[in-house]
């Protein structure tokens, strides 16, 4: 099973234990990489992700539902937050990228706060259409 952990040893130990019990291998391809380089590579490769949850005390409500991009990375750095959210500061959903046949479009959503955490409550979505330029639309 493939995991996206970068440096949290406790989580790596846990996934290795669980995978070992299941008789499968835990693969951690990003382990030990620099988080800024991981996010920069993700963006440069043409993937698009949207922020779907965040710790309210760390990340402003305005970022919920917005794309992960260089502006978001700079915002996180300015606040001393791990740019990949490795400590659970935020979570995303990938909506498009070079391996997607069609992009996911969030048509209707709302931001809610539950116990100090912001969440994107997706009410309606659809698969987009790939245009000749390769982008959704």
SVG drawing of the C-alpha trace seen along z (x, -y; Angstrom):
<svg xmlns="http://www.w3.org/2000/svg" viewBox="-25 -35 40 47">
<polyline fill="none" stroke="black" stroke-width="0.4" points="0.0,0.0 1.3,-3.4 1.4,-6.3 2.3,-10.0 4.1,-10.4 7.2,-12.5 8.7,-12.6 6.4,-11.6 8.1,-8.5 5.2,-7.5 2.9,-7.3 5.4,-5.4 5.8,-2.9 2.0,-2.5 1.5,-1.9 4.4,0.6 2.8,2.4 -0.6,2.5 0.6,3.5 2.8,6.2 -0.2,7.6 -2.0,7.7 0.9,9.2 1.4,6.3 4.3,3.9 4.1,0.3 5.6,-2.0 6.6,-5.5 8.0,-7.1 8.1,-10.6 9.9,-9.7 12.7,-12.0 12.0,-14.5 12.0,-18.3 8.4,-19.3 8.8,-22.5 10.2,-20.4 7.4,-17.9 4.7,-20.6 6.6,-22.5 6.9,-19.3 3.2,-18.5 2.2,-22.0 4.8,-22.0 3.6,-18.6 0.2,-20.1 -1.8,-18.6 -4.6,-20.6 -5.8,-20.2 -8.3,-22.0 -8.1,-22.6 -10.9,-20.7 -10.1,-21.0 -7.8,-22.9 -7.1,-23.6 -9.0,-26.9 -6.4,-28.3 -3.7,-27.9 -5.3,-28.5 -7.9,-31.2 -11.4,-30.2 -10.8,-31.9 -8.4,-29.2 -11.1,-26.4 -12.1,-25.5 -9.2,-27.3 -6.5,-25.7 -3.2,-24.7 -0.7,-26.9 2.4,-29.0 0.3,-31.7 -0.9,-29.1 2.6,-27.8 3.9,-31.3 1.0,-31.8 1.9,-28.6 5.6,-29.5 4.8,-33.0 2.9,-31.4 5.5,-28.7 3.2,-25.9 4.6,-22.8 3.8,-23.4 2.6,-19.8 0.5,-19.8 2.5,-16.9 1.4,-17.6 -2.3,-17.6 -2.6,-21.4 -4.7,-20.9 -6.0,-18.3 -6.8,-18.4 -8.5,-16.6 -6.8,-16.3 -9.3,-17.4 -7.1,-17.3 -3.8,-16.4 -1.9,-14.7 -3.1,-11.2 -6.8,-12.3 -9.0,-11.5 -11.4,-14.3 -11.2,-17.0 -13.5,-17.0 -15.4,-20.3 -16.9,-21.3 -20.1,-23.0 -21.6,-23.8 -20.1,-23.8 -20.1,-25.5 -17.5,-26.0 -18.4,-24.7 -16.6,-24.9 -16.7,-21.8 -14.8,-21.8 -12.3,-24.4 -11.7,-22.8 -12.8,-24.2 -14.3,-21.8 -15.4,-22.1 -18.9,-20.5 -19.2,-19.5 -22.9,-19.6 -22.6,-19.1 -19.8,-18.1 -19.4,-16.9 -16.8,-15.5 -15.5,-18.3 -14.7,-18.0 -11.1,-18.0 -10.6,-20.8 -8.1,-20.5 -5.6,-22.6 -5.6,-19.8 -7.4,-21.8 -10.8,-21.3 -13.7,-23.4"/>
</svg>
